[in-house]
Amino acid sequence: MRTFFIYLSHRRDLEGLFMKFAPTRNLAMRFVAGETLDDAIRVVRELNQRNIFGTLDHLGENVTSREEAIKAADEYIKILDEIQRNGVKSHASLKLTQMGLDIDFDFCYQNVRRVVERAKSYNNFVRIDMEDSTYTDRTLEIFYRLHEEFGNHVGIVIQAYLYRSERDIRNLIDVGANVRLCKGAYKEPPEIAFPRKKDVDKNYIRLMEMLLDAHTNGVHTAIATHDEKIINHAFDYVKKHHIPHESYEFQMLYGIRRDLQVEIAEKGHTMRVYIPYGTEWYPYFMRRLAERPANVFFIVKNIFRG
Ligand SMILES: Cc1cc2nc3c(=O)[nH]c(=O)nc-3n(C[C@H](O)[C@H](O)[C@H](O)COP(=O)(O)OP(=O)(O)OC[C@H]3O[C@@H](n4cnc5c(N)ncnc54)[C@H](O)[C@@H]3O)c2cc1C
């Protein structure tokens, strides 16, 4: 089922069909804040009232023209301007293929650089999401270049399902990076990624502990998961090892486990929600279906309802 939905996420020719189909659209809207930046800012404001922070994602990936990539970078600059103007508490998260990584490395770098420069001017922060493994090296390279110039106004993501991640984390610890740790949302071959969920979860915990311990090196850890077992393990670990509050945070996706998001914030931990908005929700939504087949039953139920 997971493989099937990840396959569909690449079938952009089917996008129109799914986007027009009411039950799919309705379910997709549970994971997306709306189509406009105003919608997204409104959601951040509501979350902020519950002491939850945001990171805004303008949906879009794998752009094929320079114009689209420049437009995407402009939108991110607008995101940062609007966060500042509205006085809401939020970062931004972007994908390099949206900034033109499939077109040209240096062109992509210049686009992201523009965004991170603006974030720095507001003392804000931009996270570079991690895409499939064909992009990992180039994503890290762009991150390191930006990190050298802008320090921790830029952060990166590491996926626990990849065998290489332990090595990547050691390197990131050396520079005192801000790292979001997630399990990984793409389909990767067993030669490079743990095929079994059990092993991914085990590796997640190991990498999370490495990152949390490295707070002494200036590392900031974003624990991005909805997995309660891992979250409870993190609660115990930070308490037992006296990890300072400001050196870690929890992150979840908009529309998933809202109850747990509120609970974590109420416990006094920093809680941040990844808030996607825009019209290009098809591949993002397909990855969410891949993570949880039960979501598909929701669509089927709605079809039969009428
Ligand atoms: C803030 C954030 C940023 C992310 N950034 C990236 C990134 O840059 N690159 C990348 O590859 N991946 C990213 N991911 C996705 C991540 O890799 C996983 O695919 C996703 O978080 C599901 O894994 P899990 O850790 O929640 O654990 P799982 O074991 O998959 O899920 C644990 C529980 O969470 C709930 N849950 C999980 N997913 C869903 C869903 N789709 N719908 C409903 N309930 C669900 C269920 O209750 C499930 O039992 C990000 C995730 C988060 C939270």
The ligand as a Gaussian input file, in Angstrom:
#p B3LYP/6-31G(d) Opt

LIG

0 1
 C        7.392000      18.116000      11.135000
 C        7.697000      17.015000      10.168000
 C        8.527000      17.274000       9.096000
 C        8.857000      16.249000       8.202000
 N        9.765000      16.484000       7.209000
 C       10.164000      15.470000       6.411000
 C       11.213000      15.628000       5.456000
 O       11.788000      16.708000       5.302000
 N       11.561000      14.547000       4.701000
 C       10.951000      13.321000       4.843000
 O       11.331000      12.367000       4.164000
 N        9.942000      13.158000       5.728000
 C        9.537000      14.187000       6.515000
 N        8.526000      13.984000       7.428000
 C        7.687000      12.757000       7.360000
 C        8.284000      11.611000       8.146000
 O        9.449000      11.154000       7.505000
 C        7.275000      10.452000       8.279000
 O        6.935000       9.974000       7.016000
 C        5.991000      10.816000       9.006000
 O        6.234000      11.701000      10.057000
 C        5.309000       9.563000       9.588000
 O        6.162000       8.938000      10.499000
 P        6.010000       9.028000      12.100000
 O        7.335000       9.443000      12.615000
 O        4.906000       9.913000      12.472000
 O        5.814000       7.542000      12.544000
 P        4.801000       6.390000      12.103000
 O        5.291000       5.168000      12.784000
 O        4.638000       6.372000      10.621000
 O        3.433000       6.859000      12.726000
 C        3.190000       6.887000      14.127000
 C        1.732000       7.232000      14.349000
 O        1.482000       8.566000      13.881000
 C        0.227000       8.661000      13.244000
 N        0.441000       9.003000      11.823000
 C        1.614000       8.982000      11.142000
 N        1.438000       9.392000       9.871000
 C        0.129000       9.671000       9.737000
 C       -0.685000      10.138000       8.656000
 N       -0.167000      10.404000       7.470000
 N       -2.007000      10.303000       8.881000
 C       -2.555000      10.054000      10.088000
 N       -1.832000       9.610000      11.156000
 C       -0.522000       9.421000      10.983000
 C       -0.425000       7.320000      13.411000
 O       -1.167000       7.354000      14.599000
 C        0.752000       6.379000      13.550000
 O        0.432000       5.199000      14.219000
 C        8.259000      14.978000       8.368000
 C        7.430000      14.720000       9.462000
 C        7.156000      15.701000      10.372000
 C        6.305000      15.385000      11.548000

